[in-house]
Amino acid sequence: MTAPVSVIGAGLAGSEAAWQLAERGHRVRLYEMKPEKMTPAHTSPLFSELVCSNSLRGDDLSNAVGLLKEELRRLGSLIMRSAEAHRVPAGGALAVDREAFARTITDAIRSHPNIEIVEGEVTSFPDGDCITATGPLTSDGLIPAIAARCPDEGFLHFFDAAAPLVAFDSVDMDRAWFGSRYDKGTADYINCPMDRDEYTAFVRELAAAQQAPVHGFEDAGVFEGCMPVEVMARRGEDTLRYGPLKPVGLRDPRTGQSCYAVVQLRRDNDEGSVYNLVGFQTHLTFPEQRRVFGMIPALRNAEYLRYGKMHRNTFINSPHMLDRYYRLRSDGRLCFAGQLTGVEGYVESCASGMLAALELSRRIKGLPPLDFPRTTAIGALALYIENGAVTGDFQPMNINFGIIEPYPERIRGKREKNTRIAQRSLAVIDALVGREDFRT
């Protein structure tokens, strides 16, 4: 009999990974430190506890996370099956009864004949194949074991701040231009100018905007080393003009005039479909980010692929450590999944656990990898984790159409274009699921 596969952590990623392995005939040891030891974010002993929100976000196929959820359904996800069973009304979003959702998953895993539950904190990796899915609040006892696998200290991060990301095709280029300061080098930035009245109104609203609450597991001290843009706004009307919005060396080519203030966007992926708001680390609530940043003329209709966030969050620098199977390059028996890898969000965590488990199962059985392509959401997410951002500044990422392979033909209308991408992806998923060896 083959040795059991270890899965550390029974959140969404770990629960999905354990289930997929067990369904394919593997003996699984699922390690979970709750209820013996709880993180500050958790209150329930149940597996797959949703702690931040009861919404699994949009469910439409023209939405990237909606596509990812549909892929997971077709791939046989336990998490998605439970979510559908306990759906509650939430408009176009998939929201669930959190306790019923977690209890169904817990019962399914505890009753599976191939899964053994081991309660208590893990401080070292078990022998044999292992998937670690301990989340953004990985216990202090396990962090040294992870750090020992890192090439140096710089490859284990504490995620303090990230600026928002927007889709390039949602930027109003009639109100912006490509260029660098003093026209030096290549035109790497999108420059979004503001006149005096626009800037003054923006700073006033930014200074008064509502910040997200600091949770018990977050550390207000993390904000000291990377000042939120709203805090800079409160320090004086001109603070931002001498900081991230400084107009020095930037002349609007449409008017030939210098600008009063300029917001710069920096490319965040190879295709140039995703852009970062330079210097806009923020702790504002997501609705306030949409409202206030929407006062920047070129960003009035911006589509946010990731909102700015500032909080305590442990994750590894995956492009330096993991391959497309979430497998540690330096030690092939160790895989990671969930937010510890740099995927952001519940659905993305589930997807990483699914992919890591499917590919690990095939390796153990001597089968070729599935190699989910970048035309699929689940594959694009894994390839982002493997390759990171073009800037080299790897940060956690939600699924978005900016990291999925573009559609080869020009399609008018974003919704139609995204729907075509989704249809292409699901055809690939259906072909993989239809293979004789898929559920082997």
Sequence and secondary structure as in RCSB ss.txt:
>XXXX:A:sequence
MTAPVSVIGAGLAGSEAAWQLAERGHRVRLYEMKPEKMTPAHTSPLFSELVCSNSLRGDDLSNAVGLLKEELRRL
GSLIMRSAEAHRVPAGGALAVDREAFARTITDAIRSHPNIEIVEGEVTSFPDGDCITATGPLTSDGLIPAIAARC
PDEGFLHFFDAAAPLVAFDSVDMDRAWFGSRYDKGTADYINCPMDRDEYTAFVRELAAAQQAPVHGFEDAGVFEG
CMPVEVMARRGEDTLRYGPLKPVGLRDPRTGQSCYAVVQLRRDNDEGSVYNLVGFQTHLTFPEQRRVFGMIPALR
NAEYLRYGKMHRNTFINSPHMLDRYYRLRSDGRLCFAGQLTGVEGYVESCASGMLAALELSRRIKGLPPLDFPRT
TAIGALALYIENGAVTGDFQPMNINFGIIEPYPERIRGKREKNTRIAQRSLAVIDALVGREDFRT
>XXXX:A:secstr
    EEEE  SHHHHHHHHHHHHTT  EEEEE TTTS  TT   SSSS   S SEEEE  TTSHHHHHHHHHHHH
T HHHHHHHHTEE  TTEEEE HHHHHHHHHHHHHT TTEEEEES   S  SSSEEE   TT  TTTHHHHHTTS
SSGGGEEE   B  EEEGGGS GGG EE  GGG SS  EEEEEE HHHHHHHHHHHHH  B    TTS GGGGTT
S  HHHHHHT TTTGGGTTT  TT B TTT  B SEEEEEEE STTS EEEETT    B HHHHHHHHTTSGGGT
T  EEE  B    EEE GGGTB TTSBBTT TTEEE GGGGTB SHHHHHHHHHHHHHHHHHHHTT       TT
SHHHHHHHHHHH  TTS    B   TTSS   SS  SSHHHHHHHHHHHHHHHHHHHHTSTTTT 
